[in-house]
């Protein structure tokens, strides 16, 4: 396993480069970038086909910066300088535990003062330049694909918030035992929490920018599947605990051409230090599972990236707005429901039967997808040219 990108680079090159980048966080970032890229392509295509139109926005009127503007800039500059100079002077500590170093109260006062002064200067310079530039009063044309950066930021904020909330609800005992670390840790993210809260945030933003929600969710559907698959690569490579149940069965004959770890894996050097100590290993991540388990992140990554290509392949053939996203919900629900059968998760008990949070939500999404196919097909003529 590779808890950090430095571990990954060292394994491939033999050179250790101390970088404060966790493997799981790196792949989460790659997942968002992949989703943004596919969304941009789809929004461009839909606009080219006449399904979406640019919006006209009134340019903001530039005003002289107020004292509050300068104070806010100074505060932001102070915080950045306070942390950045500390990180430079304590770089190895930052590499060893980036989350704690970033979120604790330690910093450098001199760096904070320098950062505040620079922020005030840049605010003054930028405001002076803007005031000297002729004011544009004509409305500006903004294409939907030009908003992908903002949409990605909204999705990231809402998605990470939802992922943490749902994870802590699923592991409420761990949350009450250590609330702060449960909140700040980049480990422990529930995919469905991110999908629900992040999706709602994106629809809200799209509606605000007059992008019809049906076209927006359709454009996002393939990228959602791809980003989930990429995220699961991060889970597999870091060993973040999202693995399967114990697996001591012999590898099936039909998998004989694959490495043994694709069937049963001990996750050595996993990022959460779970299991038993590895003999002769020194450092922070020197544990492996005592009993091999199903490498479910590998299975999910493979299936979901494959399903992305399926969705991407027939996206142009679906002409009913909302249908693509409904198909995505069905695929997503089925994939997650069946993987839960061999995956470690907290069980909720109803009438003597145990069921996981993901199983409950996956069934709901599957049914919602079926309902969506019926509903959108029934209302396929609702979107007139004036309401696209």
Buried (B, 14 or more C-beta within 10 A) or exposed (E): BBBBBBBBBBEEEEEEEEBBBBBBBBBBBBBBBBBBBBBBBBBBBBBEEEBBBBBEEEEEEBEEBEEEBBEBBBBBBBBBBBBBBBBEEBEEBBBBEBBBBBBEEBBBEEBBBBBBBBBBEEBBEEBEEBEEEEEEEEEEEBBBBBBBEEBBBBBBEBBBBBBBBBBBEBBEEBBEEEEEBBEEBBBBBBBBBBBBBBBEBBBEBBEEBBBBBBBBBBBBBBBBBBBBBBBBBBBBBBBBBBBBEBBEEEBEEEEEEEEEBBBBBBBBBBBBBBBEEBEEEEEEBBBBBEEBBBBBBBBBBBBBBEBBEEBBEEBEEBEBBBBBBBBBBBBBBBBBBBBBEBBBBBEEEEEEEEBBBBBBBBBBBBEBBBEBBEBBEEEEEEBEEEEB
